[in-house]
Amino acid sequence: MPRRRQYPTNADRQRAHRDRQRLQTLAPGALQRQIDPCTLYCAPAELLAPLLPPAGAIVTDPPYRVGLQGFDYTKPRRRPAQWTQNFAGADQDFDPTPWLRFPEVVLMGADHYWDRLPCGERAWSLLYWDKLAGTTPADFAPGEWIWLATATPPPPGVITHLWRGGMRAGEENISRLPQKLHASQKPMAVMRQLIRLTTACVILDPYMGSGTTLVAALREGRSCIGIDLDPDSFAVACSRVQAELQQLGLFRRGQEAALLSREEDESLLRGRDVLAAAVDLLTPALPDDLQP
Ligand SMILES: C[S@@+](CC[C@H](N)C(=O)[O-])C[C@H]1O[C@@H](n2cnc3c(N)ncnc32)[C@H](O)[C@@H]1O
């Protein structure tokens, strides 16, 4: 049996080889996983910034220092804490500079690094994600500011989506997802809403964590590139993307099958019409007094 070609053309194979070489020069030891149409890297994002397509849209939830002491995701609240340590970067100031050269940029948690955003230089806007959605304030962040510099930034507004500890709206509701996949996992519905505000074909998340942005991008029909320096997050993101693509594949195959069976139904109907016409033609006309 002939071997399946990994690359459609020689040029594609050469390009992939050049990309691998560039990757190893920029970040020796970086891992790369291609799960078409997604590329995932395990490496420090800042080193890989030059590899990213310049026309892509950055949609990311970066790590940043939360408060003076930092937010402790390992602190138990009602239930025992799920995480034994905070994720990388939660104790450092975030510098958005490497990502601001992209034509479309959506940054979550912007209230933690206001002073580094170029608020005078390009069209930008703000959205407030209201996480309490009308519930009583508790020991959880009431909301989060999102900074957007997109082709046509929307007017400032509010996204309401319940997200306080175990109380989560949408597909991450505790009945569907009892344990979160990442200490700072974001809701799929919110990420999809943000991606819809961008126009680029490729969505870039340099701090992908468990890969929520990538899955959201796939659901919005975009390709995506994600980076995380933590190998565990990288593994979770890879398996999420793979599972999503399988689902989408099954869904597409289901849609195609439904389309085929509709076409079959239609041709069957057309066949029946032809048959009925033929029967009409071949049946000798009954005398008028014997017509039913
Ligand atoms: C706030 S979390 C993202 C969570 C994600 N939105 C989700 O839904 O799962 C930030 C992620 O950035 C990663 N990170 C921190 N510093 C990084 C760096 N320099 N390069 C790449 N990833 C980094 C952390 O490991 C963490 O997984």
The ligand as a Tripos MOL2 file, in Angstrom:
@<TRIPOS>MOLECULE
LIG
   27    29     1     0     0
SMALL
NO_CHARGES

@<TRIPOS>ATOM
      1 C1         -4.3860   32.9310   32.6260 C.3       1 LIG1
      2 S1         -3.7700   31.4370   32.0610 S.3       1 LIG1
      3 C2         -4.7100   31.1050   30.5840 C.3       1 LIG1
      4 C3         -5.9200   30.2220   30.8490 C.3       1 LIG1
      5 C4         -6.7590   30.0030   29.6130 C.3       1 LIG1
      6 N1         -7.4380   31.2040   29.2160 N.3       1 LIG1
      7 C5         -7.7790   28.8930   29.7720 C.2       1 LIG1
      8 O1         -8.9840   29.0970   29.5130 O.co2     1 LIG1
      9 O2         -7.3900   27.7860   30.1720 O.co2     1 LIG1
     10 C6         -2.2090   31.9180   31.4680 C.3       1 LIG1
     11 C7         -1.3130   30.8060   30.9570 C.3       1 LIG1
     12 O3         -0.0980   31.3940   30.5090 O.3       1 LIG1
     13 C8          0.9620   30.4850   30.7250 C.3       1 LIG1
     14 N2          2.2090   31.2770   30.7150 N.ar      1 LIG1
     15 C9          2.7230   32.0470   31.6800 C.ar      1 LIG1
     16 N3          3.8390   32.6520   31.2450 N.ar      1 LIG1
     17 C10         4.0250   32.2570   29.9640 C.ar      1 LIG1
     18 C11         4.9950   32.5480   28.9720 C.ar      1 LIG1
     19 N4          5.9970   33.3750   29.2080 N.pl3     1 LIG1
     20 N5          4.8650   31.9610   27.7640 N.ar      1 LIG1
     21 C12         3.8390   31.1150   27.4960 C.ar      1 LIG1
     22 N6          2.8980   30.7990   28.3990 N.ar      1 LIG1
     23 C13         2.9790   31.3630   29.6140 C.ar      1 LIG1
     24 C14         0.6460   29.8270   32.0520 C.3       1 LIG1
     25 O4          1.2680   28.5600   32.1120 O.3       1 LIG1
     26 C15        -0.8860   29.7500   31.9940 C.3       1 LIG1
     27 O5         -1.2860   28.4640   31.5620 O.3       1 LIG1
@<TRIPOS>BOND
     1     1     2 1
     2     2     3 1
     3     2    10 1
     4     3     4 1
     5     4     5 1
     6     5     6 1
     7     5     7 1
     8     7     8 2
     9     7     9 1
    10    10    11 1
    11    11    12 1
    12    11    26 1
    13    12    13 1
    14    13    14 1
    15    13    24 1
    16    14    15 ar
    17    14    23 ar
    18    15    16 ar
    19    16    17 ar
    20    17    18 ar
    21    17    23 ar
    22    18    19 1
    23    18    20 ar
    24    20    21 ar
    25    21    22 ar
    26    22    23 ar
    27    24    25 1
    28    24    26 1
    29    26    27 1
@<TRIPOS>SUBSTRUCTURE
     1 LIG1         1 GROUP 0 **** ****
